Amino acid sequence: MTTHSEDLYQQVILEHNKRPRNFVELSPCSHEAEGYNPLCGDHLHVYLRVSDSGVIEEAAFHGDGCAISKASGSMMTVALKGKTVAEAKALFEEFRKLVTKELDPASPEQHLGKLTVFSGIWKYPSRVKCAILAWHTMNGALDQKKTVSTE
């Protein structure tokens, strides 16, 4: 029997996979990186347009990936718009901790909002890298790394 949160998780993942937000090649962009998960073949590009004042004005991604990586990338790009680079990096750390069970999704200290639907992914270790690929790629783009791998 599935719990309500597992049902919600499945609905959100399916919706963002079927209709991913910001699933385009963003041009021009100020930051971009290519991310690859060699275990499953997920391959994404993340594009960011960061203002001179350090605010993420646009965030997009494109590529091939499973439902979890595509949904995670979709929700990530929505969450990043309007955030500063420092806030984006903090969100990356929170998301990484969430999917590896280092962060309680009910914690009042977290800033993940709807992204907490990924909180149960740690139960499926092979899927954690799918969920975090877009995030590692975004973090790499902010650090001016051209390619990022989950290995």
C-alpha positions in Angstrom: 0.0 0.0 0.0 1.4 3.4 -0.9 1.2 6.4 1.3 -0.2 9.8 0.3 3.3 11.3 0.0 4.4 8.5 -2.3 1.3 9.1 -4.5 2.1 12.8 -4.5 5.7 12.0 -5.4 4.6 9.9 -8.3 2.1 12.5 -9.6 4.6 15.4 -9.4 7.4 13.3 -11.0 5.1 12.2 -13.8 3.8 15.7 -14.4 7.2 17.3 -14.6 8.5 14.5 -16.8 5.6 14.8 -19.2 5.7 18.6 -19.3 9.1 19.8 -18.1 9.4 23.5 -17.3 12.2 25.4 -18.9 13.2 22.5 -21.1 15.0 24.6 -23.8 18.5 25.5 -24.8 18.9 29.0 -23.3 20.8 31.4 -25.5 22.5 33.7 -24.6 23.4 32.4 -21.2 26.2 33.4 -18.8 26.8 29.9 -17.3 26.4 26.5 -18.7 27.5 23.0 -18.0 27.0 19.5 -19.3 26.1 16.7 -16.8 26.4 13.0 -17.4 25.4 10.0 -15.3 27.3 7.1 -16.8 25.4 4.5 -14.8 22.1 5.1 -16.5 23.0 7.3 -19.5 21.2 10.5 -18.3 22.8 13.4 -20.2 21.8 17.0 -19.5 22.9 20.6 -20.2 22.0 23.3 -17.7 21.9 26.9 -18.8 21.8 30.0 -16.5 21.6 33.7 -17.1 23.0 35.4 -14.1 22.8 39.2 -13.8 25.8 41.4 -12.9 24.3 41.6 -9.4 24.5 37.8 -9.1 20.8 37.0 -9.5 19.7 34.1 -11.6 17.3 35.7 -14.1 16.8 32.6 -16.3 17.4 28.9 -15.7 16.9 26.1 -18.3 18.0 22.6 -19.0 17.9 20.2 -22.0 18.9 16.7 -22.8 18.0 13.1 -22.3 17.2 11.6 -19.0 14.8 9.3 -17.1 11.6 10.6 -15.5 13.3 11.4 -12.2 16.2 13.4 -13.7 13.9 15.3 -16.0 11.4 16.1 -13.2 14.2 17.2 -10.9 15.7 19.4 -13.6 12.3 20.9 -14.3 11.6 21.7 -10.6 15.2 23.0 -10.1 14.9 25.6 -12.9 11.6 26.8 -11.5 13.1 27.1 -8.0 16.3 28.9 -9.1 14.7 31.9 -10.9 15.2 35.0 -8.9 17.6 33.4 -6.5 21.1 34.8 -5.9 24.1 32.5 -6.7 24.7 32.1 -3.0 21.0 31.0 -2.5 21.3 28.6 -5.4 24.4 27.0 -3.9 22.6 26.7 -0.5 19.6 25.1 -2.2 21.9 22.6 -4.0 23.4 21.6 -0.6 19.9 21.2 0.9 18.7 19.2 -2.0 21.8 16.9 -1.9 21.2 16.4 1.9 17.5 15.7 1.3 18.0 13.0 -1.3 20.7 11.3 0.8 18.5 11.4 4.0 20.8 13.9 5.8 18.0 16.5 5.9 14.5 16.0 7.4 12.0 17.3 4.9 9.8 18.5 7.8 12.7 20.6 9.2 11.7 24.3 9.5 15.3 25.1 8.6 15.0 23.9 5.0 14.0 26.1 2.0 13.1 23.4 -0.6 9.3 23.9 -0.7 7.8 21.6 -3.3 11.2 20.0 -3.9 10.6 17.9 -0.8 8.7 15.5 -2.9 12.1 13.9 -3.6 12.6 13.2 0.1 11.9 9.4 -0.3 14.4 8.9 -3.2 17.1 7.8 -0.7 15.2 4.5 -0.4 16.3 3.8 -4.0 20.1 4.4 -4.0 20.4 3.9 -7.8 17.9 6.7 -8.3 19.6 9.3 -6.1 22.1 10.2 -8.9 19.2 10.6 -11.3 17.6 13.1 -8.9 20.8 15.1 -8.3 22.3 15.2 -11.8 20.7 18.5 -12.8 21.7 20.0 -9.5 25.3 18.9 -9.7 25.3 20.3 -13.3 23.9 23.6 -12.2 26.5 23.8 -9.4 29.2 23.0 -11.9 27.9 25.8 -14.2 28.1 28.3 -11.4 31.7 27.2 -10.7 32.5 27.6 -14.5 33.0 23.8 -14.9 32.0 22.7 -18.4 31.3 19.1 -17.7 30.1 17.3 -14.5 29.7 13.6 -13.9 27.9 11.8 -11.1 30.9 9.4 -10.8 
